[in-house]
Amino acid sequence: MLDINTKGLKKNAFRVTKERGKTAIRIRVPGGHMEVKYLSTLQEVAEKFGNGTLHITIRQGFELPGIDMKDMPEVNKMLQPVIEGLEINQEVPGKGYTAAGTRNVSACIGNRVCPFANYDTTTFANKIEKAIFPNDYHVKIALTGCPNDCIKARMQDFGIIGMTEPQYDPYRCIGCQACVTNCKKRATGALSFENFKVVRDHSKCIGCGECVGKCPTNAWTRSAEKYYKLAIMGRTGKKNPRLAQDFITWVDEESIIKIILNTYDYIHEYIDKDAPGGKEHIGYIVDRTGYQEYKKWALKDVKLGPLAIVAENINW
């Protein structure tokens, strides 16, 4: 019978598999973006120590199966250039990942490529990764560049949705109403045409930036300030799956990072120590303690901007 420390194995980002004596290594790729040169290293590991295959995970990482458990130290050494290249925090270089609880921070492709995205999702994902990893608590975070939500942010513990406060230059406007029509049909009808100029209703605007893309004269532009909608406590799984609900709209980056870090303190305080496997999904902790208690912890020492709107209550 194999003498395997499964808790240590999983903490080191290796997976217990159905094949006796075999494991699979999970590779973090924050923001789902990496230089292709690292793929050759993953190929070498898969062919030398694994079964020659690679699985692309739902969280934008990689999983290399078929690795003999005795080869885990060698695999960690081979992966060191990848870990360093992706700037993953480590406790001991050459020893692989030092936690696996907090999942890879995933992101849509962002405004480096997509015309709809309101910000650089990869850069923000990496900023969050550096702030939270390594950590053993089971937390899922995803970033999407706009309310189209290509990354399915509302299925995460934290869904970060890009917003912009569109800026209007009436002197550039030719009154074509392309933005008004588009907002009515594809967004929330936040724009109207009055006295030959476009009027924006801030209470209806979701900051999608659709008006910017539709204007032929650049009368609409994105704001210099970056804003986000932070949706919380979405989940799949066996019990009561649900979509994340809006926690704060028009929130800034630094506040989001502070809220996430505060949430780790909240988990540490309230997690059920007797939960199976020593982990409890954060959504169930919030269900148990109540939204108001979570909000108190999450907003501790957070200085929100003047536009930010916090939900008074959330009922999932």
C-alpha positions as a Markdown table, in Angstrom:
| # | Residue | x | y | z |
|---|---|---|---|---|
| 1 | Met | 0.0 | 0.0 | 0.0 |
| 2 | Leu | 1.4 | 3.4 | -1.0 |
| 3 | Asp | 2.2 | 5.8 | 1.9 |
| 4 | Ile | 1.0 | 9.1 | 0.4 |
| 5 | Asn | 0.5 | 12.4 | 2.2 |
| 6 | Thr | -2.5 | 13.4 | 0.1 |
| 7 | Lys | -3.0 | 16.7 | 1.9 |
| 8 | Gly | 0.6 | 17.7 | 1.2 |
| 9 | Leu | 0.3 | 16.5 | -2.4 |
| 10 | Lys | -2.8 | 18.6 | -3.1 |
| 11 | Lys | -1.3 | 21.6 | -1.4 |
| 12 | Asn | 1.6 | 21.3 | -3.8 |
| 13 | Ala | -0.9 | 21.6 | -6.7 |
| 14 | Phe | -0.8 | 17.9 | -7.5 |
| 15 | Arg | -4.1 | 16.0 | -7.9 |
| 16 | Val | -5.1 | 12.6 | -6.5 |
| 17 | Thr | -6.2 | 10.6 | -9.6 |
| 18 | Lys | -8.0 | 7.4 | -10.3 |
| 19 | Glu | -4.8 | 5.7 | -11.5 |
| 20 | Arg | -2.9 | 4.1 | -8.6 |
| 21 | Gly | 0.4 | 5.8 | -7.9 |
| 22 | Lys | -0.1 | 8.4 | -10.5 |
| 23 | Thr | -0.9 | 12.1 | -10.1 |
| 24 | Ala | -1.5 | 15.2 | -12.2 |
| 25 | Ile | 0.2 | 18.6 | -11.8 |
| 26 | Arg | -1.9 | 21.8 | -12.1 |
| 27 | Ile | -0.2 | 24.9 | -13.7 |
| 28 | Arg | -1.3 | 28.4 | -12.7 |
| 29 | Val | -1.6 | 30.9 | -15.5 |
| 30 | Pro | -2.9 | 34.2 | -14.0 |
| 31 | Gly | -5.3 | 36.0 | -16.3 |
| 32 | Gly | -5.0 | 33.0 | -18.8 |
| 33 | His | -2.2 | 34.7 | -20.6 |
| 34 | Met | 1.4 | 33.5 | -21.1 |
| 35 | Glu | 4.3 | 33.5 | -23.5 |
| 36 | Val | 4.2 | 30.5 | -25.8 |
| 37 | Lys | 7.9 | 29.7 | -25.0 |
| 38 | Tyr | 6.7 | 28.0 | -21.8 |
| 39 | Leu | 4.6 | 25.5 | -23.7 |
| 40 | Ser | 7.7 | 23.7 | -24.7 |
| 41 | Thr | 8.5 | 23.1 | -21.0 |
| 42 | Leu | 5.0 | 21.8 | -20.4 |
| 43 | Gln | 5.4 | 19.5 | -23.4 |
| 44 | Glu | 8.7 | 18.2 | -22.1 |
| 45 | Val | 7.2 | 17.5 | -18.6 |
| 46 | Ala | 4.2 | 15.7 | -20.2 |
| 47 | Glu | 6.3 | 13.5 | -22.4 |
| 48 | Lys | 9.0 | 12.7 | -19.9 |
| 49 | Phe | 7.0 | 12.2 | -16.7 |
| 50 | Gly | 3.4 | 12.2 | -17.8 |
| 51 | Asn | 1.3 | 10.3 | -20.3 |
| 52 | Gly | 2.0 | 12.8 | -23.1 |
| 53 | Thr | -1.3 | 14.7 | -22.8 |
| 54 | Leu | -2.3 | 18.1 | -21.4 |
| 55 | His | -5.7 | 19.2 | -20.2 |
| 56 | Ile | -6.8 | 22.9 | -20.5 |
| 57 | Thr | -8.8 | 23.5 | -17.3 |
| 58 | Ile | -12.0 | 25.6 | -17.0 |
| 59 | Arg | -9.9 | 28.1 | -15.0 |
| 60 | Gln | -7.5 | 28.7 | -17.8 |
| 61 | Gly | -4.7 | 26.7 | -16.3 |
| 62 | Phe | -3.1 | 23.4 | -17.5 |
| 63 | Glu | -3.2 | 20.0 | -16.0 |
| 64 | Leu | -0.6 | 17.3 | -16.9 |
| 65 | Pro | -1.8 | 13.8 | -15.9 |
| 66 | Gly | -0.1 | 10.4 | -15.7 |
| 67 | Ile | 2.9 | 11.5 | -13.5 |
| 68 | Asp | 4.4 | 9.0 | -11.2 |
| 69 | Met | 4.2 | 10.3 | -7.6 |
| 70 | Lys | 7.9 | 9.5 | -7.0 |
| 71 | Asp | 8.7 | 12.0 | -9.8 |
| 72 | Met | 7.0 | 15.0 | -8.3 |
| 73 | Pro | 10.2 | 16.7 | -7.0 |
| 74 | Glu | 11.7 | 16.4 | -10.5 |
| 75 | Val | 8.6 | 17.8 | -12.1 |
| 76 | Asn | 8.7 | 20.8 | -9.7 |
| 77 | Lys | 12.3 | 21.5 | -10.7 |
| 78 | Met | 11.4 | 21.4 | -14.4 |
| 79 | Leu | 8.5 | 23.7 | -13.9 |
| 80 | Gln | 10.6 | 26.3 | -12.1 |
| 81 | Pro | 11.2 | 28.5 | -15.2 |
| 82 | Val | 7.5 | 28.5 | -15.9 |
| 83 | Ile | 6.6 | 29.5 | -12.3 |
| 84 | Glu | 9.3 | 32.3 | -12.4 |
| 85 | Gly | 8.3 | 33.5 | -15.8 |
| 86 | Leu | 4.7 | 33.9 | -14.8 |
| 87 | Glu | 5.9 | 35.6 | -11.6 |
| 88 | Ile | 4.0 | 33.2 | -9.3 |
| 89 | Asn | 4.9 | 33.8 | -5.6 |
| 90 | Gln | 6.8 | 30.9 | -4.0 |
| 91 | Glu | 7.9 | 30.1 | -0.5 |
| 92 | Val | 10.9 | 27.9 | -1.7 |
| 93 | Pro | 12.1 | 28.1 | -5.3 |
| 94 | Gly | 12.3 | 24.8 | -7.0 |
| 95 | Lys | 9.7 | 23.2 | -4.7 |
| 96 | Gly | 6.8 | 24.0 | -7.0 |
| 97 | Tyr | 3.6 | 25.7 | -5.9 |
| 98 | Thr | 3.1 | 26.2 | -2.1 |
| 99 | Ala | -0.8 | 26.3 | -2.1 |
| 100 | Ala | -3.6 | 25.2 | -4.3 |
| 101 | Gly | -6.7 | 26.3 | -2.4 |
| 102 | Thr | -7.1 | 29.7 | -4.0 |
| 103 | Arg | -7.8 | 28.9 | -7.7 |
| 104 | Asn | -6.1 | 30.4 | -10.7 |
| 105 | Val | -7.3 | 34.0 | -11.3 |
| 106 | Ser | -9.0 | 33.8 | -14.7 |
| 107 | Ala | -9.8 | 36.6 | -17.2 |
| 108 | Cys | -11.2 | 37.3 | -20.6 |
| 109 | Ile | -8.7 | 38.6 | -23.2 |
| 110 | Gly | -9.3 | 42.2 | -22.2 |
| 111 | Asn | -8.7 | 45.5 | -24.1 |
| 112 | Arg | -5.3 | 44.4 | -25.4 |
| 113 | Val | -7.4 | 42.6 | -28.1 |
| 114 | Cys | -11.1 | 43.1 | -27.6 |
| 115 | Pro | -12.8 | 46.4 | -28.7 |
| 116 | Phe | -15.6 | 45.9 | -26.1 |
| 117 | Ala | -13.3 | 45.5 | -23.1 |
| 118 | Asn | -12.9 | 48.5 | -20.8 |
| 119 | Tyr | -9.6 | 47.6 | -19.3 |
| 120 | Asp | -6.5 | 45.4 | -19.4 |
| 121 | Thr | -7.8 | 42.2 | -17.6 |
| 122 | Thr | -4.5 | 40.4 | -17.7 |
| 123 | Thr | -2.6 | 43.2 | -15.9 |
| 124 | Phe | -5.3 | 43.4 | -13.2 |
| 125 | Ala | -5.5 | 39.6 | -12.8 |
| 126 | Asn | -1.7 | 39.5 | -12.2 |
| 127 | Lys | -2.0 | 42.3 | -9.7 |
| 128 | Ile | -4.6 | 40.3 | -7.8 |
| 129 | Glu | -2.6 | 37.1 | -8.1 |
| 130 | Lys | 0.4 | 38.7 | -6.4 |
| 131 | Ala | -1.7 | 40.0 | -3.6 |
| 132 | Ile | -3.5 | 36.8 | -2.7 |
| 133 | Phe | -1.3 | 33.8 | -3.7 |
| 134 | Pro | -0.2 | 31.5 | -2.1 |
| 135 | Asn | -3.2 | 30.8 | 0.1 |
| 136 | Asp | -5.0 | 27.6 | 1.1 |
| 137 | Tyr | -8.5 | 29.0 | 1.2 |
| 138 | His | -10.8 | 27.9 | -1.6 |
| 139 | Val | -11.6 | 31.2 | -3.5 |
| 140 | Lys | -12.4 | 31.7 | -7.1 |
| 141 | Ile | -11.9 | 35.0 | -8.9 |
| 142 | Ala | -12.6 | 35.9 | -12.5 |
| 143 | Leu | -12.3 | 39.2 | -14.5 |
| 144 | Thr | -14.2 | 40.3 | -17.5 |
| 145 | Gly | -13.6 | 43.4 | -19.6 |
| 146 | Cys | -17.3 | 44.4 | -20.0 |
| 147 | Pro | -20.8 | 43.4 | -19.1 |
| 148 | Asn | -20.9 | 40.9 | -21.9 |
| 149 | Asp | -19.2 | 38.7 | -19.3 |
| 150 | Cys | -17.4 | 36.3 | -21.6 |
| 151 | Ile | -15.5 | 34.8 | -18.6 |
| 152 | Lys | -18.8 | 33.9 | -16.8 |
| 153 | Ala | -17.7 | 36.1 | -13.8 |
| 154 | Arg | -21.1 | 35.7 | -12.2 |
| 155 | Met | -20.3 | 32.0 | -11.5 |
| 156 | Gln | -17.4 | 33.0 | -9.2 |
| 157 | Asp | -16.9 | 34.0 | -5.6 |
| 158 | Phe | -15.7 | 37.3 | -6.9 |
| 159 | Gly | -16.7 | 38.4 | -10.4 |
| 160 | Ile | -15.0 | 41.6 | -11.5 |
| 161 | Ile | -16.8 | 43.3 | -14.4 |
| 162 | Gly | -15.2 | 46.2 | -16.3 |
| 163 | Met | -17.1 | 49.5 | -16.5 |
| 164 | Thr | -16.4 | 53.0 | -17.9 |
| 165 | Glu | -18.1 | 56.3 | -17.3 |
| 166 | Pro | -18.6 | 57.4 | -20.9 |
| 167 | Gln | -17.5 | 61.0 | -21.6 |
| 168 | Tyr | -19.6 | 63.0 | -24.0 |
| 169 | Asp | -18.4 | 65.9 | -26.2 |
| 170 | Pro | -21.5 | 67.6 | -27.6 |
| 171 | Tyr | -19.4 | 69.6 | -30.1 |
| 172 | Arg | -18.4 | 66.4 | -31.9 |
| 173 | Cys | -21.9 | 65.0 | -31.9 |
| 174 | Ile | -23.7 | 65.1 | -35.3 |
| 175 | Gly | -27.0 | 63.9 | -33.9 |
| 176 | Cys | -27.0 | 60.5 | -35.8 |
| 177 | Gln | -28.4 | 58.8 | -32.7 |
| 178 | Ala | -26.4 | 55.6 | -33.4 |
| 179 | Cys | -25.4 | 55.5 | -29.7 |
| 180 | Val | -29.0 | 56.0 | -28.6 |
| 181 | Thr | -30.4 | 53.2 | -30.8 |
| 182 | Asn | -27.6 | 50.8 | -29.8 |
| 183 | Cys | -28.1 | 51.5 | -26.1 |
| 184 | Lys | -31.8 | 50.9 | -26.4 |
| 185 | Lys | -31.4 | 47.6 | -28.3 |
| 186 | Arg | -28.2 | 46.1 | -26.8 |
| 187 | Ala | -27.9 | 47.7 | -23.3 |
| 188 | Thr | -30.2 | 49.5 | -20.9 |
| 189 | Gly | -31.7 | 52.5 | -22.7 |
| 190 | Ala | -29.6 | 54.9 | -20.6 |
| 191 | Leu | -29.3 | 57.4 | -23.6 |
| 192 | Ser | -31.9 | 59.7 | -25.0 |
| 193 | Phe | -31.9 | 62.5 | -27.6 |
| 194 | Glu | -33.1 | 65.9 | -26.4 |
| 195 | Asn | -32.7 | 69.3 | -28.0 |
| 196 | Phe | -30.4 | 67.8 | -30.7 |
| 197 | Lys | -28.0 | 66.3 | -28.2 |
| 198 | Val | -27.6 | 63.0 | -26.3 |
| 199 | Val | -28.5 | 62.8 | -22.7 |
| 200 | Arg | -27.1 | 60.0 | -20.5 |
| 201 | Asp | -29.1 | 58.7 | -17.4 |
| 202 | His | -26.4 | 57.7 | -14.9 |
| 203 | Ser | -28.8 | 55.7 | -12.9 |
| 204 | Lys | -29.5 | 53.4 | -15.9 |
| 205 | Cys | -26.0 | 53.3 | -17.3 |
| 206 | Ile | -24.1 | 50.1 | -16.6 |
| 207 | Gly | -20.8 | 51.4 | -17.9 |
| 208 | Cys | -20.6 | 49.0 | -20.8 |
| 209 | Gly | -19.0 | 51.5 | -23.2 |
| 210 | Glu | -21.1 | 50.4 | -26.2 |
| 211 | Cys | -21.8 | 54.1 | -27.0 |
| 212 | Val | -18.0 | 54.6 | -27.5 |
| 213 | Gly | -17.8 | 51.9 | -30.1 |
| 214 | Lys | -20.8 | 53.1 | -32.0 |
| 215 | Cys | -20.1 | 56.8 | -32.3 |
| 216 | Pro | -18.7 | 57.7 | -35.8 |
| 217 | Thr | -17.2 | 61.0 | -34.6 |
| 218 | Asn | -15.7 | 60.1 | -31.3 |
| 219 | Ala | -18.2 | 62.2 | -29.4 |
| 220 | Trp | -18.1 | 59.4 | -26.8 |
| 221 | Thr | -14.9 | 58.3 | -25.1 |
| 222 | Arg | -14.0 | 56.1 | -22.2 |
| 223 | Ser | -13.2 | 57.7 | -18.9 |
| 224 | Ala | -9.6 | 58.0 | -17.8 |
| 225 | Glu | -10.6 | 56.4 | -14.4 |
| 226 | Lys | -11.1 | 52.7 | -14.4 |
| 227 | Tyr | -14.3 | 51.5 | -12.7 |
| 228 | Tyr | -15.7 | 48.0 | -12.0 |
| 229 | Lys | -18.7 | 46.1 | -10.8 |
| 230 | Leu | -17.9 | 43.6 | -8.1 |
| 231 | Ala | -20.3 | 40.7 | -8.0 |
| 232 | Ile | -20.0 | 38.2 | -5.2 |
| 233 | Met | -20.8 | 34.7 | -4.1 |
| 234 | Gly | -21.7 | 32.9 | -7.3 |
| 235 | Arg | -21.2 | 29.2 | -7.3 |
| 236 | Thr | -21.9 | 25.9 | -9.0 |
| 237 | Gly | -21.6 | 22.6 | -7.2 |
| 238 | Lys | -24.0 | 20.2 | -5.6 |
| 239 | Lys | -25.9 | 22.4 | -3.2 |
| 240 | Asn | -27.9 | 25.6 | -4.2 |
| 241 | Pro | -25.9 | 26.7 | -7.3 |
| 242 | Arg | -26.5 | 30.4 | -8.0 |
| 243 | Leu | -25.3 | 33.5 | -9.8 |
| 244 | Ala | -23.2 | 36.1 | -8.1 |
| 245 | Gln | -25.1 | 39.3 | -7.2 |
| 246 | Asp | -23.9 | 42.9 | -7.4 |
| 247 | Phe | -22.0 | 44.0 | -4.3 |
| 248 | Ile | -20.5 | 47.3 | -5.4 |
| 249 | Thr | -20.8 | 49.2 | -8.6 |
| 250 | Trp | -18.4 | 51.9 | -9.8 |
| 251 | Val | -15.7 | 50.6 | -7.6 |
| 252 | Asp | -11.9 | 51.1 | -8.1 |
| 253 | Glu | -9.1 | 48.5 | -8.4 |
| 254 | Glu | -7.4 | 49.2 | -5.0 |
| 255 | Ser | -10.7 | 48.8 | -3.2 |
| 256 | Ile | -11.4 | 45.5 | -4.9 |
| 257 | Ile | -8.0 | 44.1 | -3.8 |
| 258 | Lys | -8.5 | 45.3 | -0.2 |
| 259 | Ile | -12.0 | 43.7 | -0.2 |
| 260 | Ile | -10.6 | 40.4 | -1.4 |
| 261 | Leu | -7.8 | 40.5 | 1.3 |
| 262 | Asn | -10.4 | 41.4 | 3.9 |
| 263 | Thr | -12.4 | 38.4 | 2.8 |
| 264 | Tyr | -9.5 | 36.1 | 3.6 |
| 265 | Asp | -9.5 | 37.4 | 7.1 |
| 266 | Tyr | -13.3 | 36.8 | 7.3 |
| 267 | Ile | -12.9 | 33.2 | 6.1 |
| 268 | His | -10.2 | 32.6 | 8.7 |
| 269 | Glu | -12.5 | 33.9 | 11.4 |
| 270 | Tyr | -15.6 | 32.0 | 10.4 |
| 271 | Ile | -14.7 | 28.9 | 8.4 |
| 272 | Asp | -16.0 | 25.6 | 9.7 |
| 273 | Lys | -12.9 | 23.8 | 10.9 |
| 274 | Asp | -14.7 | 20.5 | 10.8 |
| 275 | Ala | -15.7 | 20.8 | 7.2 |
| 276 | Pro | -14.8 | 17.8 | 5.0 |
| 277 | Gly | -11.3 | 18.1 | 3.7 |
| 278 | Gly | -10.8 | 21.2 | 5.9 |
| 279 | Lys | -12.3 | 23.5 | 3.4 |
| 280 | Glu | -15.7 | 25.3 | 3.2 |
| 281 | His | -16.9 | 27.2 | 0.2 |
| 282 | Ile | -17.0 | 30.9 | 1.0 |
| 283 | Gly | -20.6 | 31.3 | -0.2 |
| 284 | Tyr | -21.8 | 28.9 | 2.5 |
| 285 | Ile | -19.9 | 30.9 | 5.2 |
| 286 | Val | -21.7 | 34.0 | 4.0 |
| 287 | Asp | -25.0 | 32.1 | 4.1 |
| 288 | Arg | -24.3 | 31.1 | 7.6 |
| 289 | Thr | -23.1 | 34.4 | 9.1 |
| 290 | Gly | -25.3 | 36.7 | 7.0 |
| 291 | Tyr | -24.6 | 39.3 | 4.4 |
| 292 | Gln | -24.4 | 42.2 | 6.9 |
| 293 | Glu | -21.6 | 40.5 | 8.8 |
| 294 | Tyr | -19.7 | 39.7 | 5.6 |
| 295 | Lys | -20.1 | 43.3 | 4.5 |
| 296 | Lys | -18.7 | 44.6 | 7.8 |
| 297 | Trp | -15.5 | 42.5 | 7.3 |
| 298 | Ala | -15.2 | 43.1 | 3.6 |
| 299 | Leu | -15.3 | 46.9 | 3.8 |
| 300 | Lys | -13.0 | 47.3 | 6.8 |
| 301 | Asp | -10.6 | 50.2 | 6.1 |
| 302 | Val | -11.8 | 50.4 | 2.5 |
| 303 | Lys | -12.0 | 53.9 | 1.1 |
| 304 | Leu | -14.5 | 53.8 | -1.7 |
| 305 | Gly | -14.7 | 56.5 | -4.4 |
| 306 | Pro | -17.6 | 59.0 | -4.7 |
| 307 | Leu | -19.4 | 57.0 | -7.4 |
| 308 | Ala | -19.3 | 53.7 | -5.6 |
| 309 | Ile | -22.7 | 52.2 | -4.7 |
| 310 | Val | -22.8 | 49.4 | -2.1 |
| 311 | Ala | -25.7 | 47.0 | -2.0 |
| 312 | Glu | -27.7 | 47.5 | 1.2 |
| 313 | Asn | -28.7 | 43.9 | 1.2 |
| 314 | Ile | -28.3 | 40.8 | -1.0 |
| 315 | Asn | -30.7 | 37.9 | -1.2 |
| 316 | Trp | -29.3 | 35.1 | -3.4 |
